[in-house]
Amino acid sequence: MGRGGGCAAIMIACGILLVTAGAGYAQKAPEKKADKKADVTGKSDVVEEAAVESSNRMAVVTGEAATGLRIRNVALAPRDADSATVTFDMAWTNSWRYGNAFDAVWVFFKVRGDGQAGWEHARLLADKVQNPAGFGQEQGGTPLEFVVPEDRVGLFVRRAGPGDGLTSARKVTAVLDRKALKGVTDPAKASIKAIGIEMVFIPEGAFYVGRGNGLPSKFAGKGSGGTEQNWIYKHNGKAKDTAVPLPWRNGGDVDSWAAGMTRADPPPFRIESENAIPTGTKKGALWAVNFTPEDGGELPAGFPKGFAAFYSMKRIAPTAGQYAEFLNTLTEAQAKKRFYPHGHGMDIRSDGVAPADKYSAPDPDALTQWLSFTDGAVFAAWAGLRPSTELEFEKMYRGVRPAIPNDAMPSCYGVGDTGVAGVYERPVSIASATGRTFQGTHGLGVPEPLPTDWPADLRGAILRSDYFYGASWAPVHLLIGGRMNAVTANADRHGFTGTGGGPHAGWTLAGWRGARTSPAGDAAVAPVTGELDVQVRRLPRLAKPFQLDGALDEWAALKPVAVLDSPIFLFPVHERYPSVFTKTWWHGPKDLSAKVWLATDGTALLIAAEVTDDRQRNEKTGNEIYIGDCMQVGLVNQEAVQWNLGAALTSNGVVVAQFDGPNEALLKSGACVVKRDDAAGVTRYEWRLPFADFGVGPEQPCVYYFNFFDDDGNMTVKRNGNELLPVPQVRRLQWGPERTEPFLRPYYPKFDFAP
């Protein structure tokens, strides 16, 4: 709905945009004008960018291709009889923190005593979880915050306040538990490694899992929904509506294990707590196509479901630099089991000299290929992390947005390597009895043995994302809601690059993304924000007479119906956070944010909006005003007829345009004013729209949504056949569901007014 509905899918893969036909996918390609029924989205174009940054072997490096975490100048010194102090310098790019949206670095330490052969994991000494005594940094640089979990295995380091881009600090200080270091008698003579892994915070909150309801896929029959396979859903208790395997029709191939079909289109399942969840075919239970949990069973309370806050690895797998350091701290026998020369050897070199520092990574930023599930699990135990679950997989992708068919959007929270082709993930499965015993136990810094509740191998995992990449005999990308068990022996070791006699170059990379539950006692984090209030809201009357002047004085006593001050509301999604895919990411509420108020005078809808924007710009006219700073108002009455109007302060004055509607009655009868206050950095809008002219009467709920477009003068490209044409890079804040095809009224906010 709104300017820019359409049907092309765009996924970003290794800096390349992949455009795929299909309804309701990721960021939209250049799109046709929406029809008069409901399909709500704003116009967006996608940046085609790639960046390269050199890496330094002195650092343990992670991050997307252009990030590169650097930890240098690590030193250990005695502090007192019970503790030792470790200091180091650290920096990482593409960092952010705005409210509840932030990234962090998980830092942990390995120590080797003077004359000792083996490395041991160092435990921290902390008097509280957040900013404990003895933890800090040298003055200057980016102010940091330190969070030490109760198990003291490592610490999270993150920005202490709002900001984005480079995070850099010198002489960062942490306190180690000296008594826990069994092989170290004199810290001054010991060797120490400080190792960091970039993470992204996923806040507490309810969310949906599954494929959701929606239009059928063009590849399959009625009721099949999207192209996702083996999706999770909420059962209605009717045996006839249990989703059954559906043969996949693809060039004559029939894969009965691939898709699924049901007479009724089942809804997604909403995760609302970490309590036990009933599974099976009874009404309201969680169930799935093909790869199911136990019928009549439950997902135990201890199984991580994604409702509770957690940190996810920013990248889909350890980097080559991290994995090389992992190997270097193991015994020779342990390292031999975890190093696969034909696969890992593509990115990691072994000098053949045992036991110390024999492994190195020419490109430390590269992802480690050919990890088996067990390789990843042992790495996570060594690092103090844990496996993630397939429910957490959907949370870190989808966030608060509804589950709908054909969803391939990148991560709602800025997790890397998501919504792309050529990689797949192996989270713990709800369909495996071994997987369901997982309790979310964290590794304690030792590689072996694994915690007893962890799956030891791939049999406890499920395959997610692009497992079928490059396979002509198989269906398409699994998207967010799709799932697959391992159907070939090589599913446990996959990589990008082919070698003589080795893997095919078209195969996909098997990732292993670790996680860590957010520590209790971290007062700086809060539950998720950004979920829409979809209940019907009764419009109030203003205490003072309405004045169409842009001053907004009469609105002071009312509470806004919409506050858009979080990256959750920003589109395209890849513009929300710093990454290699954009140089024009959102820089916080002062860059772009908005508040909206609604009221009535009895015969018309009254709207006020205040948009904070560091730059007001619009040089367009007519129906192109959305390619500049603009407010768009959408209204859908009970007959599902849509009106969509936009208003902008342009270089030629205020322009009002209509994008959708059966006639121009509302355009002619409505009134709007737009005022700019450059000193305050805000643009104010006021509207009066008569109810009669968009078909709404008393006590008749009406859907509403808003888009706020923003043009800061940046340019991107759009594809026109085989050409790439320069176009303005326009972002938008959207108060409405992230997915707009098909139109589903329950997902939208609504208002009514008294007789």
N, C-alpha and C positions, 0 to 999 in steps of 0.2 A: 504494500500500500504506500502511496506516496510516490514521489518521483523516483524512478529507477527500479521497478520490478523486473524480473527476468528469469532466465532458465539456464544459464551457463555456469559451470562450476570452475572455480579457480583454486588450485592448490599450489603452495610454494614449496619447491623442492630444490634444495641446494642452491638457492638464489635464482632458480628458474621457475616461471609460472607455468603450471600445467592446467590447461583449459579443457574441461570435460563436459559433455552434454549431460543434462539431468536437472531435475527440479530441486530448488531449495538448498543448494550446496553451500560452499564457503563464500568468500568475498565475491561479489558479483562482477561479472564481465560487463562491458558496455551493454546497456540494457534497453529494451523497448519500454515505451510508456505504459504504465499500469492501466488496466481496464477499470470499469466503474464499480466492480465488485471488489472484495477486500484482498489486498496484498500489500503489506506495509513494509517498506524499507526506504532507505535514503540512497542517494547516488554516491558511488565510491569508485575510485580507481586505485590500482595496486602498483606499488613501486617495484620496479625491477632493478635490484641492486645486488652487488656482491662486494665484499671487502676482504682485504688480506692484511694481516698484521704479523710482523715477524715475532717469533717467540724466543725466549731466553732459557737455555738449558739449566741455568742456575735455579730456576723456579720450578715448582710443581705446578703444572699448568692445566687449566680446564677452561671450559666455556665455549660458546659458539665461535665460529671461525675467526671472528674479529674481536673477541673479548680477550681471553687470556688472563687468568688469575696469576698473579706473581707474588710469591712469598720468598723473601731474600733476607740475608744477614741474620740468620737464626743463631741465637746464642743461649747457653744455659749457664746459670750461676747459682751458688748456694744462697739461700735466703735466711733460713734458720735451721734448727735441728729437724724440723718436721717438713720443711718445704724448700722448693727451689724455684727460681724465677726464669722463665723463658721469654726472650724478647725477639722480635722480628719486624721487618717492614713488609707491608702488603699493599697490593693495589689490584683492582679489577675494573674493567670498563663495562658499559651496558648494565649499570646498576640503577636501582630506583627505590624510592620509598615515598608513598603518598598515602597517608592514612593506613588502612589495613592492607594495602597492596605494597609488597616489598620483596626483594630478594635478599639473600644472605650467603655467607660462606661457612660451611661446616669445617672447622679446623681441629686437627688431632695431632698427636705427637708420638714418635717412635724414638726410643733412647737405647743406646748401646754403651755399656760401661767400658772403661779403659781396659784394653786387653781382652775384652769379651768378644765372642764370635757372633752371638745372636742379638737380635733386636727385640725389645719388649715394649708393650704399649704403656704409655704414661697416663696415669689418672690425674685429674685436676683436684685442687683443694679450693673449695668455695664455701662462703658462709651464707649465701643465698643464691637464688636462680638468676636474677637480673642484676647486672653490674656488681658482682661480688667484690669484696675488698681485695686489693692487689692487682686487679685487672684494669687496664687503662691504655693510654697512648701518650706520645709526646705531643705537646701543644702544637697547633697547626695541623693542616691536612683536614680530611673529612672527619667530623665527630662521629665516633662509633659507639655502639651499644653491644654489650656482651651478655650472652644467655648461656648458662651452664646447667644442663639437665642433672637430675638427681643421681644418675649413675656415674657422673663425672668422667665419662669416656672422651668427651671433646667439648667444644663450645661453638655456638653460633655467633658470628660476627656480622653485624648489619649496620646500616646508617642509623644514626641517632635521631635524625630529623628529616624533613622533606628535602627532596633533591633527586637528581638523576644524572646519568653519565658516568664519569670516572669517580671511583671511590679510592682514596689513597691515604695511607697513614704510616708514620714512622714510629719505631720503637713501641710497637704494640706489646703489651705485657700480659702474661698469664702466669698463674701459680700452679706448680705441679706438686703432687703429694710425694714427697721424698721417701717416705717410709714404704710406699707401695712399689718403689723401684728396687726389685730384688737384686739385680746385677750391677747396681751403681753405688759405689761407696763414696766417690768424690764427684759431684756434678760438674766441677770445673774441668775435669779430665774426660768427661763423657762426650759421646757424639749424639747429636739430636737431629731429627728430621721434623719439620713442620709441614703438614700436608693439608691442602684445602680442596674442597669440592663445592662448586657453586650450587646453591639450592634456591627454590622458590617457595614462598609461604602460601599455603592453601588454607583459607580461613574456615572456621567452624560454620556449619549451616546445612540446611536441608537441600536436596537436589534430586534430580531424576536420573534413573538408569534405564537403558533400553533404546528402542528405536522410535517408539511413540506412534501416534496415530497420524494418518495423512494420506496423500494421494498415492495410488499404486505405482510401482515401478513399471516403466515401459518394457522391461525385460521379462516380466512374469505376470501371472494371472491376477484376477480380482481378489482383493483382500491381502495381497502380498506386501503392500506398503512400499518401502524403499528397497534399495539394493543391499542393505545390511543383511548379514546372515547370522542365524542362530542367536537372535537377540533375546534380551531379558524383558519380561513383561509382568504385568499384574493380572493374575488369573481371575476370571469371573465365576469360577465354580461350576461351569457347564462343560461337560465332557466334549460336546460337539464343537466347542470353541477353543479346544486345546490346539495350539499351533503344531502342525505336522511338517515333516520334511517335504520340500518341494523340489523336484528335479530342475536343475538349472539348464536353461536352453541357451547354448553358446556355440554356434557353429556346428551343431550336431552332437556336441559333448553332453553327457548327462551325468551330473554329480549329485547323487541323491542326498549327500551329506551337506550340501552347500546352503541353500536358502531355506525358507520356511513359509508356511501358508496357514491361514486360519479363516474360518467363516466370518467371524467378527474381527475387526481390527483392534487388537488389545491395547490398552493404555500402557504407558511406561509405569515403572514402579518408583515411588517416591521414598527416598531414604530420609527419615526424620529424626533418627537418634542412633546411638551405638548399641541399643538393646537388641536382644535376639530377634531374628526375623523368621516367621514361619515360611516354609517352602513347600511347594507342591501344587496340586490342582484344586484345592479348596478355594472358596471365594476370598479374595483379598490377599492370597499368598503370592510370594515371589516365585516365578517359574521362567523357563527359557525354552527356546527351540533347540532340539537335539542334545545339546550338552547341558544337562540339567543338574540341579542340586538334588538332594534326597526328597522323594515324594513323601509328604507327611513328616518331614524333618524340620530343621531350622538352621540358620546361620547363627552360630553361638555369639553371645554378647562380646566375647573377646576377639572375634574376627574383625579386623579393621574394615569399616564400611564406608569411610570417607566423610561421615558427618563431622567427626571430631577434627580439629585443626591438625595439619601435618605439613611437613616440608618435603618437597619432591626434588630429586636431582634435576638441575636445569637442563642437562643434556641427557640423551637417551641411553648413554653408556659411559663407562669410564673413558677418559682420554688415554692415549698411548703413554703420555708422561706419567699419569697416575698409575696406570697398570704396571709400567716399568718399575716405579718406586715400590709398588706392592711386591713384585717379584724379588726385588733387591733386599727386602726385609724378611723374606722367608728362608727356611733352611733349604739346602740344596735339594733334598728329597721333596719338600713341599713345592718348591718352584718348578721342579721337573713335571709334576702332575698338572700344574696350572699354566704351563707354557706350551702352546701348540705351534711348533716351528713353521709348519706349512701355512698356518693361518695368521696367528699373532705375529709371526716373523715378517709379515708384510710391512708392519709398522713399528716393530720392536726388534732391536738387534741384541744379540748375545755375544759377548767377547770370548766366551768359553773359559773364563778364569773364575773359578769358584773360591770362596763363597760370596765375596762382597762386591756389590755394585757392578755386577756383570751385565745388567740389562740397561739399555738406553733407547730413547725414542728420537729419531732424527726430526720428526715433526710432533712435538709433545701435545699440540692442540688437536691432532687427529683423533677421531673416535677409534676405540679398540675394536677391531673386527674379529669375528670368529670366536666370540665368547660362548661357551656352553652355559646352560642355566647354572650348573654347579660352579663354574668359574665365577659368574657374577655373584652367586650367593657367598662364596668364600671371600671374595673381595669386599662385599658389604659387611660381613662379620668382622673382618680385619679393620674396616673403616669405622665401625660403630654405627652402621646403618641397619636397615632391614629391607626385605622385599616389600614391594607395594602390591596391593590387591587389585583385581579387575574392577571392583567398585570404586576404589580410589582413582583408577585410571580414568573412569568416566567423570569423576568429580573434577580432577585437575584439567581435563579437557573442557567440559561443558560448563562448569560453574553453576550459576543460577539460571541459565537459559533453559527453556523447555527442551525435552527430548522429542525430536521430530525426525522423519525419514530423511535420508541422504545428507546427514550433517557431517561436514568435513572441515569445519572451522578450526583454526588454530586455537591453542589453549586460551581460555578466558583469563588466566592469571599470569601469562607470560612464560610458561614452561616451554623450553626449546624443543626443536625437532618434532613438532606436532603439526598435524594437518598437511603432511608432506608425503611424497611418494618415495618408495625405495627403502623404508625402514619399518620394522615391526617390533612389538614389545611382548614381554612374557611375564605378566603379573600373575600372582597367585589366583587360582581358579576356584570359583564356588561350585564347579561341576566335579571336582575331584575330592574324594574322601580325605586324601592326604592334605589337599589344600585347605579344606574346611577346618582342619585342626590347628591352623595357624592362628596364633594369639597376638601377633604384632610385637613379639619380643625383639629387642634390639641386640645387635652384636656387641660384644664387649671388648673388641679390639684384637681378639685372637682369631686366626683363620680357621682353626680346627680345635675341637669338634664344632659343628654348626649347632645353634640352639635346637633343642629337641622338637620344638613345634614347627620348625621350618621345613618346607619341602626340600628334599635333598637333590632332586633332579627335575627334569621337564614334566614328569608325570603329575606334578602338583600345580602346573601352570596352564594358562590358556594363551593363545596367540591373538594379539590385537594389532590393529592398524594395517599396514600394507604387506601382509604375509605373501600375497599372490603376485607381487610385482614381477613382471617379466615372464610369467607363466601363461602361455597361450591356451593351455588346457583348462584354466581355472577362471573363476569369476573376477570381480574387480576389487578395488580397495575396500577393506572391511569398514572403513569410516569410523565413527566414534562408537556406534552401537553394535557393530559386528564382532563375532567371536569365532575362533576356529581352534580345534585340537590339532596337534601335530599329525600330519598325514603322510609325511615322508621322513626317512631316517635323518636327512640332513637339516631338519628344522631346528636342531639344537646347536648347530654351528653354521653360521652364514656370514658372508661379507660382501663388500662391494666389488673387489678387484679380483680378476682372474689371473692365474699364473699357469705356466706350462703343466698340463696334466691336473690342474687344480680346479677350483670352482669357476663357474661360468660368470662372466663379467656382468650379465644382466640380473643376477640374483640380488636379493635384497639383504640388508644388514639386520642381523638379529640383535636387538638392543637388550639392555638389562638396566632398568631405572630403579635405583634404590630410593628409600624414603626414611623419614624419622618422624615419629609422633611429636607434635609440639609439646614442649615441657610444661607441666603444671607449674603454676606460680609465675608465669610470664605475664605480667600485668599490662604490657604494652599492646597485646593483641586482643582482637574483639571478634565477635561473630560476623558472618558474611553480610555485606551490604550490596544493594543493587537489585534485589528481588522486587518485582512490581507488586503493589497492592491492587489486586484485581477485583476487590469487592465493590459493589455499587456505592458511590459516594453521593450523598444528598448535597446539592449546591447551597451554600449559605447566601444570605443577603449582606451587602456591605453596610457598615455602620454609618458611613458618610456617603453623600451622593457621588455617583460614578462620574468621573471627569475624563474624557478621552484626550489626555494631554501628555501622557508619557511620564508624568511625575511620580505616580504610584503612591501618593500620600494616603489615599483612602484605603489602601490594602494593608496598612501597617499592622492592623489587629488580627489579620488572618494568617493561618499557618499554610505554607506552600503545599501544594499537592504533589509537587515533584522537585527534588533537589538533585541535580546532576553534577556532582563534584568528585566523581570517582572514575577511574579508567574503565570500570565495568560498562559504562554507558557510551564509550567512544568507539567509533567505527571509521575505517576498517580496523579489524581487531589487531592486525600487526602494527598499527600506529599507537597502541596503548602503552607499550613498554619499549625501552631501548633494545635493539637487536640489529643483526646484520641486514635485515630486510628493509630498514628505513633509517633515514637521517632526520626525519621530521616527526619523531614521536612526541607524545603529549608531555608537557612540562608542568603538569599540576593544575589546580583550580585557577591560578592566576592566568594561565595560558588560555584555558577555555572551561567554563562551567556555567550553570544556569539554574535559576529558580523560577517556578511557575505557580501562579495562583488562579483559582477558578471561583466564580461567583455568579449570581443572577440578579437581574432587576425584575424578574417575573415573566418577561417576554423574550429575553435574549440571554445567550451565554456571554459572560464577561470573562476575559482572559487578560492577565498581566504576566509579563516575563521580564526578568532582569538577567542579562547575559554578561558575564565577566569575560572579556576578550582583550588581550594586549594589543590587538590591531584590528581596526574596522576596515573592511575592504569589500567592495562589490562594484564591478564595472559592467554588469550585465543588465539586460532588459527582458521584459516579458517572461516567458516560461523558462528562461535560462538563469533566473536570479538565484537558483539553488547552487550555481557554480560560483558562489561567493558567500559572504556573510548573510545569512537569511534564517528566518524562523518559519517553520512549516507546521501547520495545524491540520490534523486529520480527524474526521468525524465519521462514524459508521452507525446508521440508525438500525432499528429492529428489523428492517427489511434487507439488511446487509448492503445498503446503498451507501457509497462513500462520497464524501466531499473532502477535498484536500486543497487548502489555500496556503500561499506563501507570501511573506512580506519582507522587504529588504530596504535598507537605507543605501541607495546607490549614489554614484557620482552625479546622477540626474535627479536626485530626490527620492522620496518614498515610492516604491513600486509594489503593487499587490497583484498576484497572479493566481489563477486557478489551474491546478494540475488534474483534478478529477472531480466529477460531479455530473449529474444528468442534465443540468441546465445552469444558467448563470444567475439565477435568482439570488443566491447567497453572495456571490461576488458583487452584485449590484447593491444589495441591501446592507451588507456588512460594512463595518468601518474599522479602520486601523490607523494607528499612529506609531512612528518609530523615532526615538530620540537617542542621540549619542552624547555621552559625557566622557570626553577624552581625559579629563583630569582624574576621574575615578576609574577609567578603563572599563566602563560598562555601557551596554546598549539596552534600552528599555523599549518594550513593546506593549501596546494595549489594543485589545480587540473588543468589538461588540457584534455578535452574530445572532440574528433573530432565529429562534427555535423553529418557527413555521417554515423557514426557507431551507432547512435541512431535515425536515420531516420528523421532528421530535415533539411529543406532547408531554403533559404532566405525568410523572411516575412511569415514564417509558425509558428504560436504561439505554444510554447511548455510549458506544465505545469512543474513546479519544486517545490520541497519541501526539507526540511532538518530535520534530527533528530540528536541530540547530546546526546549520552548516557553517563552516569556518574556512576561509581562504586566507592564508598567510603569505601568499605570493610564491609558494613553492610549486615546482613543476614535476610531473611524472609523465608516463607514457601510457597510451592505450593502443590496443591492436586493432588495425583496420585491414582485414585480409592478411597479407604478408608484410604490411607496413606497421611500424611503431610511430605513432603520432604524439607530439608533445601536447599535454593538456595540464590545466591547473590541478594541483594535488589538494583536493577538498576533503576535509574530515567532517564528521558530524557527531553530535551527541544525540542519542535516540532514547526517548521515553516511550517504550513499547517493547514487545517481545523481540528477541534477536532473530527469530525465524518467522517469516510472514506468509509463506505459501505452504499449505493452504491456510486461508483465514480461519482461525479458531477463536471464537469470541471469548471463551473462558480464560485465555492467556492475556487479555487486554484489560487495562483499567477502564472503569465505566462511571458515569454520573447519571443522576436524574434530578428532577426538581419538583417541588411541591405544587399542588394545584393552586 
